[in-house]
Amino acid sequence: MGLFQEFREFAVRGNVVDLAVGVIIGAAFNGIVKSLVDQIIMPPIGLLTGGVDFSELQWVLRPEDPSTEAVEQVAIQYGAFANTLVQFLIVAFVVFLLVKGINNMRRKQAEDPQPAAPPAPTPSEALLTEIRDLLKSKA
């Protein structure tokens, strides 16, 4: 089996395709959550805290020196970290809701099993049934 054929069999498996779709959807969802946090959730919180823009909050350890280009500002950007933390909590909550929904569906399926169809009669049982029906019709 050639390397290309083996790779093709691997790549077209259902699990790999499902994983790829999940990664793409997850990346798109990440963009939505980032926009939600940066543009909808954090501005009102910043307004409530006195007009603070959380993405700009930082502790400056060494200020930028305008006289030289080599020395850049060194800062701990805790505001950006707060935004990222809120994004993580939203994503974690959505994943929790998805897993909870899937678990509920699995529990319902386990509680309400589909009634099994009665097994098909064996050939001898089918023959006995025919004999019985013939005797009933003659009587």
C-alpha positions in Angstrom: 0.0 0.0 0.0 1.5 3.3 -1.0 2.0 6.2 1.3 -0.5 8.4 -0.6 -3.2 5.8 -0.6 -2.7 5.2 3.2 -2.9 8.9 3.8 -6.1 9.2 1.7 -7.7 6.4 3.7 -6.8 8.2 6.9 -8.0 11.6 5.8 -11.4 10.5 4.6 -12.3 8.6 7.7 -15.5 10.0 9.3 -13.8 10.9 12.6 -11.1 13.0 10.9 -13.6 14.9 8.8 -15.8 15.4 11.9 -12.8 16.7 13.8 -11.9 19.1 11.0 -15.4 20.4 10.9 -15.3 20.8 14.7 -12.1 22.8 14.6 -13.4 25.1 11.9 -16.7 25.7 13.8 -14.7 26.2 17.0 -12.5 28.8 15.4 -15.6 30.7 14.1 -17.2 30.4 17.5 -14.1 31.8 19.1 -14.4 34.9 16.9 -18.0 35.4 17.9 -17.1 35.0 21.6 -14.2 37.5 21.3 -16.5 40.0 19.7 -19.2 39.4 22.3 -16.7 40.0 25.1 -14.8 43.0 23.6 -17.7 44.8 22.1 -20.8 44.0 24.2 -19.9 42.7 27.6 -16.8 44.7 28.6 -17.9 48.2 27.6 -20.8 48.3 30.0 -18.6 46.8 32.7 -16.0 49.5 31.9 -18.7 52.2 32.1 -19.9 50.9 35.5 -16.3 51.1 36.7 -15.8 54.7 35.7 -15.2 54.5 31.9 -12.3 52.1 32.1 -11.3 50.3 28.9 -10.3 46.9 30.2 -8.2 46.0 27.2 -5.9 49.0 27.9 -5.4 48.3 31.6 -1.7 47.4 32.4 1.0 47.8 35.0 4.0 49.4 33.5 7.2 47.9 34.7 9.5 50.0 32.5 8.1 53.0 30.6 8.9 53.6 26.9 11.9 55.9 26.3 11.1 58.2 23.4 14.7 59.2 23.0 15.8 55.6 22.0 14.1 53.1 19.7 15.7 50.1 21.3 13.9 50.4 24.7 10.2 49.5 24.5 7.7 49.7 27.2 7.5 46.6 29.5 4.1 46.1 31.0 1.9 43.4 32.5 -1.4 43.7 30.6 -3.9 42.5 33.1 -6.8 44.1 31.3 -6.3 41.9 28.2 -6.0 38.9 30.6 -9.4 39.9 32.1 -11.0 39.9 28.6 -9.4 36.6 27.8 -10.7 35.2 31.1 -14.2 36.3 30.4 -14.0 34.8 26.9 -12.8 31.5 28.4 -15.7 31.4 30.9 -18.3 32.0 28.2 -16.8 29.2 26.0 -16.6 26.9 29.0 -20.2 27.6 29.9 -21.4 26.9 26.3 -19.4 23.7 26.2 -20.9 22.7 29.5 -24.4 23.3 28.2 -23.7 21.2 25.1 -22.3 18.3 27.1 -25.2 18.6 29.5 -27.7 18.4 26.6 -26.0 15.4 25.0 -25.9 13.6 28.4 -29.6 14.3 28.9 -30.4 12.9 25.4 -28.3 9.8 26.2 -30.1 9.3 29.5 -33.5 9.6 27.8 -32.5 7.0 25.3 -31.3 4.7 28.0 -34.5 5.1 30.0 -36.8 4.6 27.0 -35.3 1.7 25.0 -37.1 1.0 21.8 -39.2 -2.1 22.2 -37.5 -5.0 20.6 -39.3 -6.6 17.8 -40.3 -10.2 18.6 -37.8 -12.6 17.1 -38.8 -14.2 13.9 -40.2 -17.7 14.4 -37.9 -20.6 13.6 -38.7 -22.7 10.6 -40.2 -25.5 12.8 -42.4 -22.9 14.6 -43.6 -21.5 11.3 -44.5 -25.0 10.1 -46.4 -25.7 13.3 -48.3 -22.4 13.0 -49.3 -23.3 9.5 -50.5 -26.8 10.7 -52.5 -25.2 13.5 -54.1 -22.7 11.1 -55.1 -25.5 8.7 -56.6 -27.5 11.5 -58.6 -24.5 12.7 -59.9 -23.8 9.2 -61.1 -27.5 8.7 -62.9 -27.5 12.1 
